[in-house]
Amino acid sequence: MMAMSISTSNGTSYYYDDGDDAHFYSIILILGTGGLLKLLELGYQVYVNPGDVVFFLAN
């Protein structure tokens, strides 16, 4: 199964996706302007730049 969601703008506010299957990954591809990606539940903050790709478990 594959699903896709596309967010566009200068950034998004805090987003939490409850109920995702623990066997799937979320993938973020940075286009345009970079910024600070915060994965709050993991305690990680990562500066991302255009062309970066970030993978993490969906749940």
GROMACS elastic network, one bead per residue, 0.5 to 0.9 nm:
[ bonds ]
;  ai    aj funct       b0    kb
    7    11     6  0.83733   500
    7    12     6  0.78731   500
    8    11     6  0.72783   500
    8    12     6  0.82464   500
    9    12     6  0.72572   500
   10    32     6  0.87185   500
   10    33     6  0.74207   500
   11    33     6  0.88963   500
   11    35     6  0.82504   500
   12    15     6  0.76564   500
   14    38     6  0.87358   500
   17    20     6  0.68110   500
   17    58     6  0.82799   500
   17    59     6  0.81433   500
   18    59     6  0.75882   500
   19    22     6  0.86953   500
   19    58     6  0.89891   500
   19    59     6  0.71192   500
   20    23     6  0.86219   500
   20    24     6  0.77725   500
   20    58     6  0.58642   500
   20    59     6  0.52618   500
   21    24     6  0.58967   500
   21    25     6  0.87714   500
   21    57     6  0.88470   500
   21    58     6  0.66538   500
   21    59     6  0.60633   500
   22    25     6  0.79737   500
   22    57     6  0.66242   500
   22    58     6  0.60509   500
   23    57     6  0.72374   500
   23    58     6  0.75196   500
   23    59     6  0.79551   500
   24    56     6  0.86272   500
   24    57     6  0.60045   500
   24    58     6  0.55483   500
   24    59     6  0.77290   500
   25    55     6  0.64217   500
   25    56     6  0.53845   500
   25    59     6  0.81062   500
   26    54     6  0.80756   500
   26    55     6  0.57393   500
   26    56     6  0.54381   500
   26    57     6  0.59858   500
   26    58     6  0.50524   500
   26    59     6  0.87974   500
   27    53     6  0.69134   500
   27    54     6  0.56198   500
   27    56     6  0.67384   500
   27    57     6  0.88285   500
   27    58     6  0.87643   500
   28    52     6  0.81415   500
   28    53     6  0.55826   500
   28    54     6  0.50853   500
   28    55     6  0.65893   500
   28    56     6  0.88623   500
   29    50     6  0.79898   500
   29    51     6  0.66950   500
   29    52     6  0.59758   500
   29    54     6  0.66105   500
   30    33     6  0.74565   500
   30    34     6  0.66845   500
   30    48     6  0.70975   500
   30    49     6  0.64235   500
   30    51     6  0.54811   500
   30    52     6  0.54316   500
   30    53     6  0.63850   500
   30    54     6  0.84110   500
   31    34     6  0.74546   500
   31    49     6  0.78489   500
   31    51     6  0.60751   500
   31    52     6  0.80467   500
   32    49     6  0.83187   500
   32    50     6  0.56744   500
   32    51     6  0.84518   500
   33    48     6  0.87872   500
   33    49     6  0.67339   500
   33    50     6  0.59822   500
   34    37     6  0.89685   500
   34    47     6  0.73577   500
   34    48     6  0.51855   500
   34    50     6  0.55264   500
   34    51     6  0.89147   500
   34    52     6  0.87156   500
   35    46     6  0.83826   500
   35    47     6  0.56566   500
   35    48     6  0.54555   500
   35    49     6  0.66689   500
   36    45     6  0.66831   500
   36    46     6  0.57281   500
   36    48     6  0.61480   500
   36    49     6  0.89702   500
   37    44     6  0.82635   500
   37    45     6  0.57014   500
   37    46     6  0.51912   500
   37    47     6  0.61071   500
   37    48     6  0.67174   500
   38    41     6  0.89389   500
   38    42     6  0.87706   500
   38    43     6  0.77705   500
   38    44     6  0.59898   500
   38    46     6  0.64811   500
   38    47     6  0.87149   500
   39    42     6  0.55668   500
   39    43     6  0.60844   500
   39    44     6  0.51958   500
   39    45     6  0.62076   500
   39    46     6  0.82998   500
   40    44     6  0.63776   500
   40    45     6  0.78011   500
   41    44     6  0.79362   500
   42    45     6  0.88933   500
   48    51     6  0.85111   500
   48    52     6  0.61791   500
   48    53     6  0.83823   500
   48    54     6  0.86433   500
   49    52     6  0.56450   500
   50    53     6  0.87659   500
   55    58     6  0.89623   500
   56    59     6  0.86653   500
